[in-house]
Amino acid sequence: MRVFALTFGNEEAASSQYRFFQYRERLAQEGIICDHAVAAGFNDFSRLADYDVVLHQKTLLSRLRLRQLRRNARRLVYDTDDRIWLSPQKQHHWFTRWRIESRLRTIARQSDLCLAANEVIAGDLRARGAKTEVVPMALDGRKWFPSDRPGEPLRIGWSGSPKNLPFLRAIGPELREVQRRFPDVEWVFHCGADPALAGLRYRHLAFVPGQEPEAVRSFHIGLLPLPDDPFVQGKSPIKALQYLACGVAVAGAPVGATREIIVDGQNALHITDTGRSWVDGLTRLITLPGERQRLAAAGRASFLAQYDLPRVLARLKDALVRATAPVSV
């Protein structure tokens, strides 16, 4: 089978890396050869007729370009890992909202199959007429694995991109209260920018490509603060998978699709506005080492069972094979 991927970005774009590039070599080993181009600016649509499947990743192409894509693709599969049709930063003008909705409905109806990272996104696509399957986010468990940390001081950490620092800063007062209660606990924040959390003693680990697993596995407790808004509700935070894969006990906000990954009392501790606070949750994980270790071990087990790369690869491969099956009349 030959697949051509129109990707959201290049290999440095996290979305494209996690949804396409990390599978490319393994798909080739399975006899599925993948070529690609970044969707933005792509116009060589006639080239697509040589491929069995066109995998259109995330971008909301114009209706004109989508018609050209549909005309030349034998089978068209749309894949997305977030609600790109929503604006997390600003309110669009009504005409822009109408145009985006029109593009989304056209993609949903014209694609032979849509792949969604979670059930929240899948529900959005199905509501617009798409045949949709869930292919979750994944990490390579050979790279993301736990560390043996006997004798180390307890370490609470957060890992994320600079654009998500407002989520961390929003819980700054609670973190300062936990530090006041437990002054011996270490705080480590792994990010491309210093979080600048005044009043909190912490170590900033600068982001270095390829060193993320080492940074995360140094944590004992991982922070997953999230705002409850429509865009975030459709996210499957890769940070949650990183914590689980590295055997880090997760304290996180159960927002939208995040509930599919972290389950309260089973592989994580939920922190909610109306229930357990950050102070209460972190106090529990700090003072009950047995509970912390149980959640960490269960988190790693749930990662291996559902989100390890070989398992998700099998689901992706099956979806691509089914997409090429003859259409029954």
Residue frames as qw, qx, qy, qz and C-alpha x, y, z in Angstrom:
[[0.000, 0.887, 0.462, 0.000, 0.00, 0.00, 0.00],
 [0.399, 0.197, -0.008, 0.896, 1.13, 3.54, -0.77],
 [0.201, -0.833, -0.474, 0.203, 0.01, 6.47, 1.38],
 [0.318, 0.431, 0.002, 0.845, 0.50, 10.16, 0.76],
 [0.344, -0.662, -0.524, 0.412, 0.17, 12.32, 3.87],
 [0.113, 0.695, 0.088, 0.704, -0.71, 16.00, 3.66],
 [0.548, -0.343, -0.562, 0.516, 0.60, 16.95, 7.08],
 [0.206, -0.939, -0.271, 0.050, -0.23, 19.90, 9.31],
 [0.096, -0.924, 0.362, 0.080, 3.49, 20.67, 9.65],
 [0.570, 0.505, -0.641, 0.095, 6.95, 19.19, 9.32],
 [0.733, -0.132, -0.630, 0.220, 8.62, 16.79, 11.76],
 [0.220, 0.099, -0.474, 0.847, 9.17, 19.59, 14.27],
 [0.497, -0.289, -0.073, -0.815, 5.44, 20.20, 14.55],
 [0.290, -0.169, 0.843, -0.420, 4.26, 18.19, 17.55],
 [0.736, 0.267, 0.297, -0.547, 0.88, 17.36, 16.05],
 [0.742, 0.514, -0.361, -0.235, 2.37, 15.94, 12.85],
 [0.143, 0.479, -0.841, 0.208, 5.14, 14.15, 14.74],
 [0.379, -0.075, 0.798, -0.462, 2.71, 12.33, 17.04],
 [0.724, 0.368, 0.338, -0.475, 0.02, 11.64, 14.42],
 [0.812, 0.566, -0.088, -0.114, 2.18, 10.69, 11.42],
 [0.369, 0.731, -0.562, 0.114, 5.96, 10.87, 11.47],
 [0.376, -0.471, 0.751, -0.272, 6.53, 8.58, 14.46],
 [0.833, 0.144, 0.485, -0.225, 4.66, 5.81, 12.58],
 [0.557, 0.700, -0.292, -0.338, 6.31, 6.23, 9.21],
 [0.143, 0.514, -0.845, -0.038, 9.22, 3.82, 9.60],
 [0.396, -0.014, 0.867, -0.301, 7.10, 1.19, 11.32],
 [0.700, 0.498, 0.245, -0.449, 4.41, 1.42, 8.65],
 [0.449, 0.647, -0.556, -0.266, 7.10, 0.83, 6.03],
 [0.104, -0.305, 0.938, -0.127, 8.07, -2.35, 7.86],
 [0.521, 0.285, 0.710, -0.377, 4.42, -3.41, 7.53],
 [0.386, 0.272, 0.720, 0.509, 4.47, -2.79, 3.79],
 [0.112, 0.904, 0.412, -0.010, 2.78, 0.62, 3.91],
 [0.531, 0.060, 0.096, 0.840, 5.03, 3.16, 2.21],
 [0.054, -0.889, -0.392, 0.229, 4.36, 6.79, 3.13],
 [0.389, 0.288, 0.113, 0.868, 5.32, 9.97, 1.32],
 [0.167, -0.774, -0.496, 0.357, 4.31, 13.40, 2.52],
 [0.248, 0.407, 0.096, 0.874, 4.10, 17.12, 1.96],
 [0.016, -0.324, -0.499, 0.803, 2.98, 19.93, 4.23],
 [0.250, 0.654, 0.713, 0.043, -0.64, 20.73, 3.38],
 [0.033, 0.880, 0.106, -0.461, -0.21, 24.49, 3.40],
 [0.112, 0.717, -0.446, -0.524, 0.76, 25.53, -0.12],
 [0.403, -0.050, 0.878, 0.252, 0.41, 22.06, -1.64],
 [0.534, 0.515, -0.002, -0.671, -1.05, 22.20, -5.16],
 [0.221, 0.350, -0.833, -0.366, 0.26, 19.12, -7.00],
 [0.705, -0.006, 0.445, -0.552, -3.07, 17.32, -6.68],
 [0.817, 0.380, -0.315, -0.300, -2.69, 15.20, -9.81],
 [0.240, 0.475, -0.818, 0.217, 0.23, 13.45, -8.12],
 [0.487, -0.209, 0.639, -0.558, -2.13, 11.96, -5.56],
 [0.858, 0.211, -0.121, -0.452, -3.75, 9.59, -8.07],
 [0.571, 0.408, -0.707, 0.085, -0.70, 7.33, -7.78],
 [0.040, -0.248, 0.789, -0.560, -1.44, 6.54, -4.11],
 [0.323, -0.347, -0.875, -0.100, -3.89, 4.14, -2.52],
 [0.343, -0.779, -0.495, 0.173, -4.74, 6.51, 0.33],
 [0.199, 0.562, -0.128, 0.792, -4.35, 10.22, 0.94],
 [0.494, -0.544, -0.554, 0.392, -4.08, 11.00, 4.65],
 [0.060, 0.698, 0.093, 0.708, -5.15, 14.59, 5.18],
 [0.532, -0.309, -0.582, 0.532, -3.94, 15.68, 8.62],
 [0.263, -0.553, -0.452, 0.649, -5.80, 18.33, 10.57],
 [0.059, -0.183, 0.181, 0.965, -5.68, 21.31, 8.20],
 [0.411, 0.630, 0.567, -0.334, -9.05, 22.76, 7.17],
 [0.303, 0.007, 0.551, 0.778, -8.51, 23.14, 3.44],
 [0.369, 0.303, -0.025, -0.878, -10.67, 25.48, 1.42],
 [0.757, 0.313, 0.484, -0.307, -13.63, 23.89, -0.35],
 [0.604, 0.715, -0.275, -0.220, -11.95, 24.48, -3.73],
 [0.128, 0.578, -0.804, 0.063, -8.73, 22.73, -2.69],
 [0.530, -0.086, 0.780, -0.322, -10.70, 19.96, -1.01],
 [0.797, 0.476, 0.165, -0.333, -12.61, 19.33, -4.25],
 [0.486, 0.678, -0.547, -0.070, -9.27, 18.99, -6.06],
 [0.195, -0.413, 0.853, -0.254, -8.06, 16.66, -3.32],
 [0.692, 0.135, 0.596, -0.384, -11.21, 14.54, -3.48],
 [0.726, 0.597, -0.114, -0.322, -11.11, 14.39, -7.28],
 [0.467, 0.624, -0.626, 0.032, -7.59, 12.95, -7.32],
 [0.249, -0.385, 0.816, -0.353, -7.52, 10.76, -4.20],
 [0.478, -0.076, -0.834, -0.265, -8.59, 7.14, -4.56],
 [0.566, -0.596, -0.563, 0.083, -9.37, 7.04, -0.84],
 [0.065, 0.629, -0.197, 0.749, -9.35, 10.06, 1.43],
 [0.636, -0.480, -0.544, 0.262, -8.75, 9.81, 5.19],
 [0.045, -0.782, 0.121, -0.610, -8.93, 12.87, 7.46],
 [0.704, -0.280, -0.517, 0.399, -7.08, 12.81, 10.80],
 [0.028, -0.732, 0.150, -0.664, -7.05, 15.30, 13.65],
 [0.542, -0.157, -0.670, 0.482, -5.87, 15.40, 17.24],
 [0.067, -0.356, -0.455, 0.814, -7.72, 18.52, 18.34],
 [0.265, 0.778, 0.561, -0.099, -10.71, 20.74, 17.60],
 [0.396, -0.071, 0.248, 0.881, -8.85, 22.92, 15.12],
 [0.006, -0.596, -0.553, -0.582, -12.20, 24.38, 14.06],
 [0.392, -0.861, -0.315, 0.077, -12.43, 26.20, 17.41],
 [0.335, 0.690, -0.236, 0.596, -10.37, 29.25, 18.31],
 [0.672, -0.442, -0.463, 0.372, -8.65, 28.95, 21.70],
 [0.418, -0.119, -0.121, 0.893, -7.25, 32.48, 21.56],
 [0.150, 0.195, -0.003, -0.969, -9.95, 34.75, 20.13],
 [0.504, 0.497, 0.619, -0.340, -13.55, 34.94, 19.04],
 [0.299, 0.100, 0.634, 0.706, -13.87, 34.72, 15.26],
 [0.355, 0.218, -0.103, -0.903, -16.09, 36.99, 13.19],
 [0.735, 0.216, 0.488, -0.418, -19.40, 35.33, 12.27],
 [0.717, 0.597, -0.244, -0.265, -18.36, 34.97, 8.62],
 [0.185, 0.547, -0.811, 0.098, -15.11, 33.26, 9.63],
 [0.475, -0.098, 0.782, -0.391, -17.06, 30.88, 11.88],
 [0.787, 0.423, 0.199, -0.403, -19.43, 30.10, 9.00],
 [0.551, 0.650, -0.504, -0.138, -16.53, 29.47, 6.61],
 [0.062, -0.424, 0.877, -0.218, -14.76, 27.18, 9.09],
 [0.628, 0.091, 0.644, -0.427, -17.95, 25.23, 9.75],
 [0.758, 0.545, -0.068, -0.351, -18.55, 24.87, 6.01],
 [0.368, 0.596, -0.714, -0.009, -15.03, 23.50, 5.51],
 [0.292, -0.262, 0.854, -0.341, -15.40, 21.09, 8.41],
 [0.744, 0.263, 0.437, -0.432, -18.71, 19.71, 7.14],
 [0.684, 0.612, -0.310, -0.248, -17.28, 19.29, 3.65],
 [0.151, 0.517, -0.833, 0.127, -14.24, 17.42, 4.98],
 [0.487, -0.097, 0.756, -0.426, -16.43, 15.21, 7.18],
 [0.771, 0.387, 0.316, -0.394, -18.75, 14.27, 4.34],
 [0.622, 0.677, -0.351, -0.179, -16.19, 13.96, 1.55],
 [0.046, -0.548, 0.827, -0.113, -13.67, 11.80, 3.44],
 [0.713, -0.013, -0.665, -0.223, -13.98, 8.03, 3.17],
 [0.727, -0.436, -0.472, 0.242, -12.92, 7.82, 6.81],
 [0.062, -0.830, 0.244, -0.497, -12.07, 10.24, 9.61],
 [0.720, -0.125, -0.543, 0.415, -9.63, 9.41, 12.41],
 [0.280, -0.832, 0.045, -0.476, -9.94, 11.20, 15.73],
 [0.285, 0.392, -0.714, 0.505, -7.63, 11.21, 18.74],
 [0.088, 0.092, 0.790, -0.599, -10.53, 10.82, 21.17],
 [0.074, 0.530, 0.843, 0.060, -14.28, 10.41, 21.46],
 [0.041, 0.727, 0.260, -0.634, -14.93, 14.13, 21.91],
 [0.090, 0.475, -0.483, -0.730, -13.47, 14.92, 18.49],
 [0.048, 0.120, 0.941, 0.312, -15.05, 11.80, 17.02],
 [0.126, 0.628, 0.703, -0.309, -18.45, 13.02, 18.21],
 [0.118, 0.679, -0.064, -0.722, -17.93, 16.37, 16.50],
 [0.076, 0.306, -0.730, -0.606, -17.06, 14.69, 13.20],
 [0.069, 0.297, 0.949, 0.078, -19.91, 12.15, 13.38],
 [0.161, 0.669, 0.490, -0.535, -22.37, 14.97, 14.03],
 [0.240, 0.671, -0.248, -0.656, -21.30, 16.42, 10.68],
 [0.855, 0.399, -0.031, -0.329, -21.80, 13.19, 8.77],
 [0.268, 0.639, -0.721, -0.020, -18.39, 11.55, 8.98],
 [0.958, -0.113, -0.263, 0.017, -17.62, 7.87, 9.29],
 [0.016, -0.797, 0.465, -0.384, -15.18, 8.12, 12.21],
 [0.886, -0.194, -0.374, 0.194, -12.88, 5.88, 14.21],
 [0.375, -0.892, 0.243, -0.062, -10.76, 6.71, 17.26],
 [0.822, 0.224, -0.276, 0.444, -7.02, 6.24, 16.91],
 [0.468, -0.867, -0.102, 0.137, -5.61, 7.61, 20.19],
 [0.130, 0.876, -0.445, 0.135, -2.39, 9.49, 20.78],
 [0.975, -0.105, -0.097, 0.168, 0.64, 7.29, 21.38],
 [0.093, -0.854, 0.512, -0.016, 4.22, 7.28, 22.60],
 [0.743, 0.315, -0.584, 0.086, 7.04, 4.80, 22.12],
 [0.775, -0.615, 0.038, -0.142, 7.31, 2.91, 25.42],
 [0.872, 0.053, -0.094, 0.477, 10.91, 2.03, 24.60],
 [0.320, 0.458, -0.119, 0.821, 11.81, 5.72, 24.94],
 [0.396, -0.513, 0.146, -0.748, 9.26, 6.72, 27.56],
 [0.762, -0.200, -0.613, 0.065, 9.78, 4.42, 30.54],
 [0.561, -0.819, -0.046, -0.113, 10.03, 4.70, 34.35],
 [0.368, 0.590, -0.557, 0.454, 13.19, 5.36, 36.29],
 [0.725, -0.409, -0.495, 0.249, 14.31, 3.77, 39.54],
 [0.062, 0.742, -0.124, 0.656, 14.54, 6.69, 41.99],
 [0.720, -0.527, -0.410, 0.187, 15.41, 5.34, 45.46],
 [0.575, -0.376, -0.188, 0.702, 16.75, 7.89, 47.90],
 [0.195, 0.364, 0.238, 0.879, 15.89, 10.92, 45.82],
 [0.145, 0.272, 0.433, -0.847, 13.99, 13.80, 47.40],
 [0.372, 0.594, 0.709, -0.078, 10.36, 13.85, 46.35],
 [0.117, -0.207, 0.341, 0.909, 10.02, 15.84, 43.13],
 [0.411, 0.672, 0.552, -0.271, 6.87, 17.45, 41.72],
 [0.263, -0.230, 0.483, 0.803, 7.13, 18.47, 38.07],
 [0.539, 0.698, 0.313, -0.353, 5.38, 19.96, 35.09],
 [0.387, -0.155, 0.612, 0.672, 6.37, 19.59, 31.46],
 [0.409, 0.737, 0.532, -0.074, 4.87, 21.61, 28.64],
 [0.462, 0.445, 0.265, 0.720, 5.27, 24.21, 25.94],
 [0.149, -0.082, -0.215, 0.962, 5.50, 27.94, 26.64],
 [0.335, -0.271, -0.371, -0.823, 2.01, 28.50, 25.22],
 [0.655, -0.445, -0.587, -0.171, 0.59, 26.33, 28.02],
 [0.351, 0.080, -0.537, 0.763, 2.36, 28.17, 30.86],
 [0.371, -0.334, 0.054, -0.865, -0.84, 30.09, 31.73],
 [0.809, -0.288, -0.444, -0.255, -2.33, 26.75, 32.84],
 [0.684, -0.090, -0.512, 0.511, 0.53, 26.29, 35.31],
 [0.122, 0.219, -0.253, 0.934, 0.56, 29.88, 36.48],
 [0.522, -0.441, -0.279, -0.675, -3.16, 29.70, 37.22],
 [0.834, -0.437, -0.336, -0.029, -2.49, 27.26, 40.08],
 [0.411, 0.484, -0.433, 0.639, 0.52, 29.18, 41.42],
 [0.395, -0.556, 0.314, -0.660, -1.16, 30.12, 44.74],
 [0.946, -0.226, 0.013, -0.230, -2.02, 26.48, 45.48],
 [0.838, 0.271, -0.314, 0.354, 1.51, 25.35, 44.63],
 [0.124, 0.580, -0.418, 0.688, 2.96, 27.98, 46.94],
 [0.678, -0.466, 0.227, -0.521, 0.73, 26.72, 49.76],
 [0.992, -0.017, -0.121, 0.032, 1.91, 23.14, 49.17],
 [0.597, 0.445, -0.380, 0.549, 5.50, 24.33, 49.24],
 [0.255, -0.615, 0.345, -0.661, 4.85, 26.15, 52.52],
 [0.873, -0.322, 0.153, -0.334, 3.53, 22.91, 54.04],
 [0.951, -0.040, 0.207, 0.225, 6.24, 20.68, 52.55],
 [0.056, 0.927, -0.296, -0.222, 9.43, 22.75, 52.16],
 [0.467, -0.428, 0.725, 0.271, 11.63, 19.72, 51.43],
 [0.710, 0.463, 0.529, 0.053, 9.76, 18.82, 48.23],
 [0.266, -0.296, 0.442, 0.804, 11.57, 19.77, 45.02],
 [0.520, 0.707, 0.343, -0.335, 9.78, 21.53, 42.16],
 [0.350, -0.233, 0.616, 0.666, 10.93, 21.15, 38.56],
 [0.541, 0.690, 0.271, -0.397, 9.39, 22.77, 35.48],
 [0.502, -0.082, 0.648, 0.567, 10.48, 21.55, 32.05],
 [0.379, 0.830, 0.381, -0.150, 9.68, 24.11, 29.38],
 [0.596, 0.441, 0.192, 0.643, 11.11, 26.19, 26.56],
 [0.001, 0.680, -0.077, 0.729, 10.62, 29.29, 28.73],
 [0.176, 0.005, -0.716, 0.675, 11.04, 30.00, 32.43],
 [0.215, -0.625, -0.738, -0.136, 7.58, 29.83, 34.07],
 [0.054, 0.363, -0.166, 0.915, 8.36, 32.95, 36.16],
 [0.581, -0.586, -0.538, -0.175, 6.32, 31.77, 39.13],
 [0.010, 0.596, -0.383, 0.706, 6.95, 34.37, 41.80],
 [0.568, -0.460, 0.397, -0.555, 7.13, 33.11, 45.37],
 [0.988, -0.026, 0.106, -0.107, 7.80, 29.50, 44.38],
 [0.234, -0.663, 0.680, 0.206, 11.26, 27.94, 44.70],
 [0.905, 0.302, 0.285, -0.087, 11.72, 25.74, 41.63],
 [0.390, -0.385, 0.615, 0.567, 14.26, 24.57, 39.09],
 [0.630, 0.636, -0.008, -0.446, 13.69, 25.37, 35.44],
 [0.619, -0.099, 0.685, 0.372, 14.78, 22.61, 33.03],
 [0.303, 0.563, -0.288, -0.713, 15.18, 24.20, 29.61],
 [0.874, 0.347, 0.273, -0.203, 13.63, 22.26, 26.73],
 [0.050, -0.550, 0.731, 0.401, 16.17, 20.30, 24.67],
 [0.810, 0.255, -0.259, -0.460, 14.86, 18.16, 21.79],
 [0.735, 0.201, -0.647, 0.036, 15.24, 14.46, 22.56],
 [0.234, 0.173, -0.734, 0.613, 15.73, 14.95, 26.29],
 [0.550, -0.347, -0.047, -0.758, 12.05, 15.16, 27.23],
 [0.848, -0.239, -0.457, -0.121, 11.79, 11.56, 28.51],
 [0.576, 0.048, -0.527, 0.623, 14.76, 12.01, 30.81],
 [0.107, -0.284, 0.226, -0.926, 13.24, 15.18, 32.24],
 [0.688, -0.308, -0.186, -0.630, 9.80, 13.66, 32.84],
 [0.842, -0.156, -0.514, 0.052, 11.06, 10.44, 34.39],
 [0.332, 0.202, -0.527, 0.756, 12.85, 12.51, 37.03],
 [0.448, -0.365, 0.082, -0.812, 9.43, 13.47, 38.47],
 [0.025, 0.101, 0.946, -0.308, 7.58, 11.54, 41.16],
 [0.248, 0.655, 0.618, -0.356, 4.37, 13.54, 40.73],
 [0.240, 0.164, 0.482, 0.826, 3.28, 15.17, 37.49],
 [0.196, 0.499, 0.363, -0.762, 1.04, 18.23, 37.32],
 [0.159, 0.309, 0.737, 0.579, -1.69, 18.38, 34.68],
 [0.141, 0.551, 0.402, -0.718, -3.60, 21.65, 35.15],
 [0.150, 0.274, 0.681, 0.662, -6.09, 22.39, 32.37],
 [0.307, 0.170, 0.179, -0.919, -8.78, 25.03, 31.87],
 [0.375, 0.375, 0.844, -0.074, -12.29, 23.76, 31.18],
 [0.344, 0.570, -0.097, -0.740, -13.01, 25.33, 27.79],
 [0.862, 0.391, 0.170, -0.274, -14.33, 23.82, 24.54],
 [0.540, 0.678, -0.499, -0.010, -10.95, 23.69, 22.81],
 [0.082, -0.485, 0.820, -0.292, -9.17, 22.00, 25.73],
 [0.762, -0.002, 0.478, -0.437, -12.08, 19.60, 26.15],
 [0.878, 0.454, -0.043, -0.149, -11.12, 18.14, 22.77],
 [0.222, 0.717, -0.653, 0.102, -7.45, 17.67, 23.63],
 [0.964, -0.197, -0.156, 0.083, -5.78, 14.37, 24.47],
 [0.132, -0.923, 0.361, -0.027, -2.83, 15.87, 26.37],
 [0.793, 0.358, -0.451, 0.200, 0.39, 14.18, 25.32],
 [0.039, -0.572, 0.579, -0.580, 1.74, 15.35, 28.68],
 [0.792, -0.270, 0.297, -0.460, -0.67, 12.95, 30.40],
 [0.968, 0.208, -0.138, 0.006, 0.71, 10.05, 28.37],
 [0.432, 0.599, -0.513, 0.437, 4.28, 11.11, 29.11],
 [0.386, -0.502, 0.535, -0.559, 3.60, 11.00, 32.84],
 [0.927, -0.074, 0.189, -0.315, 1.84, 7.63, 32.64],
 [0.856, 0.416, -0.284, 0.114, 4.54, 6.10, 30.45],
 [0.336, 0.550, -0.554, 0.527, 7.31, 7.23, 32.81],
 [0.601, -0.351, -0.678, 0.235, 5.60, 5.87, 35.91],
 [0.070, 0.146, -0.279, 0.947, 4.86, 9.33, 37.31],
 [0.013, -0.550, -0.776, 0.308, 1.85, 9.72, 39.61],
 [0.072, 0.396, 0.385, 0.830, -0.54, 12.13, 37.88],
 [0.023, 0.576, 0.542, -0.611, -2.48, 14.90, 39.59],
 [0.112, 0.073, 0.527, 0.839, -4.67, 16.30, 36.86],
 [0.425, 0.293, 0.216, -0.829, -7.80, 18.17, 35.85],
 [0.396, 0.229, 0.879, 0.135, -10.34, 15.78, 34.28],
 [0.313, 0.565, -0.012, -0.763, -11.34, 18.06, 31.41],
 [0.686, 0.490, -0.226, -0.488, -13.19, 16.61, 28.43],
 [0.884, 0.298, -0.357, -0.053, -11.27, 13.89, 26.63],
 [0.084, 0.571, -0.712, 0.400, -8.60, 13.87, 29.36],
 [0.716, -0.228, 0.447, -0.485, -11.02, 11.62, 31.26],
 [0.934, 0.284, -0.162, -0.140, -10.36, 8.94, 28.64],
 [0.573, 0.503, -0.538, 0.360, -6.69, 8.88, 29.70],
 [0.118, 0.231, -0.702, 0.663, -6.61, 9.56, 33.45],
 [0.609, -0.462, -0.544, -0.346, -9.16, 7.83, 35.68],
 [0.297, -0.659, 0.364, -0.588, -9.55, 9.00, 39.25],
 [0.706, -0.414, 0.485, -0.309, -8.26, 6.52, 41.80],
 [0.964, 0.195, 0.180, 0.037, -7.21, 4.05, 39.12],
 [0.770, 0.204, 0.072, 0.601, -4.23, 5.59, 37.36],
 [0.209, 0.412, -0.042, 0.886, -4.37, 9.23, 38.53],
 [0.148, -0.527, -0.598, 0.586, -5.77, 11.66, 41.07],
 [0.140, 0.688, 0.467, 0.538, -8.40, 14.05, 39.72],
 [0.192, -0.312, -0.295, 0.883, -8.29, 17.69, 40.76],
 [0.035, 0.628, 0.630, 0.456, -11.57, 19.58, 40.28],
 [0.048, -0.410, 0.088, -0.907, -12.96, 23.01, 41.11],
 [0.652, -0.416, -0.067, -0.630, -15.86, 21.48, 43.02],
 [0.947, -0.236, -0.219, -0.007, -14.06, 18.55, 44.60],
 [0.799, -0.359, 0.018, 0.481, -10.46, 17.78, 45.49],
 [0.115, 0.978, -0.137, -0.110, -8.25, 20.89, 45.35],
 [0.640, 0.575, -0.423, 0.285, -4.62, 21.03, 44.23],
 [0.166, -0.603, 0.601, -0.497, -3.56, 21.48, 47.83],
 [0.814, -0.195, 0.399, -0.375, -5.57, 18.46, 49.00],
 [0.937, 0.338, -0.068, -0.048, -4.53, 16.27, 46.09],
 [0.501, 0.618, -0.497, 0.346, -0.83, 17.01, 46.28],
 [0.386, -0.537, 0.573, -0.485, -0.87, 16.65, 50.06],
 [0.935, -0.033, 0.233, -0.265, -2.36, 13.20, 49.59],
 [0.866, 0.438, -0.192, 0.147, 0.29, 12.13, 47.10],
 [0.195, 0.691, -0.533, 0.448, 3.11, 13.57, 49.19],
 [0.426, -0.454, 0.588, -0.516, 2.06, 12.01, 52.50],
 [0.881, 0.021, 0.405, -0.245, 0.87, 8.62, 51.19],
 [0.022, 0.569, -0.720, -0.397, 3.83, 7.08, 49.35],
 [0.389, 0.093, 0.916, 0.036, 2.04, 3.77, 48.92],
 [0.462, 0.712, 0.450, -0.277, -0.86, 5.48, 47.14],
 [0.194, 0.820, -0.326, -0.429, 1.56, 7.47, 45.00],
 [0.141, -0.386, 0.867, 0.281, 3.47, 4.36, 43.96],
 [0.471, 0.331, 0.812, -0.099, 0.26, 2.43, 43.27],
 [0.444, 0.804, 0.208, -0.336, -1.02, 5.13, 40.92],
 [0.064, 0.727, -0.560, -0.392, 2.37, 5.39, 39.21],
 [0.279, -0.144, 0.933, 0.177, 2.49, 1.64, 38.54],
 [0.461, 0.539, 0.684, -0.172, -1.12, 1.58, 37.38],
 [0.297, 0.832, -0.073, -0.463, -0.43, 4.52, 35.11],
 [0.022, -0.511, 0.770, 0.382, 2.41, 2.72, 33.39],
 [0.352, 0.151, 0.923, 0.021, 0.22, -0.38, 32.99],
 [0.438, 0.711, 0.452, -0.314, -2.62, 1.62, 31.43],
 [0.180, 0.763, -0.386, -0.486, -0.17, 3.26, 29.05],
 [0.140, -0.293, 0.902, 0.284, 1.19, -0.09, 27.87],
 [0.382, 0.352, 0.847, -0.119, -2.32, -1.48, 27.45],
 [0.357, 0.787, 0.476, -0.162, -3.74, 1.43, 25.41],
 [0.200, 0.965, -0.048, -0.164, -1.22, 4.02, 24.25],
 [0.533, -0.455, 0.563, 0.438, 2.08, 2.28, 23.55],
 [0.254, 0.550, -0.435, -0.666, 3.14, 2.84, 19.95],
 [0.034, 0.082, -0.945, -0.314, 2.84, -0.77, 18.69],
 [0.192, 0.458, 0.823, -0.277, -0.75, -1.03, 19.93],
 [0.294, 0.727, 0.175, -0.595, -1.85, 2.22, 18.34],
 [0.071, 0.440, -0.679, -0.584, 0.12, 1.42, 15.18],
 [0.142, 0.175, 0.965, 0.132, -2.00, -1.70, 14.75],
 [0.244, 0.681, 0.573, -0.386, -5.17, 0.40, 14.97],
 [0.171, 0.712, -0.224, -0.643, -3.83, 2.93, 12.46],
 [0.031, -0.247, 0.858, 0.449, -2.77, 0.20, 10.04],
 [0.209, 0.385, 0.898, -0.048, -6.16, -1.53, 10.26],
 [0.243, 0.750, 0.312, -0.530, -7.92, 1.78, 9.60],
 [0.134, 0.604, -0.481, -0.622, -5.82, 2.46, 6.51],
 [0.090, -0.025, 0.954, 0.285, -6.41, -1.06, 5.20],
 [0.238, 0.556, 0.762, -0.234, -10.16, -0.76, 5.74],
 [0.194, 0.720, 0.022, -0.665, -10.15, 2.59, 3.96],
 [0.135, 0.425, -0.687, -0.574, -8.90, 0.88, 0.80],
 [0.346, 0.192, 0.916, -0.060, -11.50, -1.88, 0.88],
 [0.047, -0.279, -0.636, -0.717, -13.99, -1.86, -2.02],
 [0.357, 0.028, 0.293, -0.886, -17.13, 0.11, -1.28],
 [0.181, 0.273, 0.945, -0.013, -20.09, -2.26, -0.94],
 [0.251, -0.125, -0.362, -0.889, -23.16, -1.44, -2.99]]
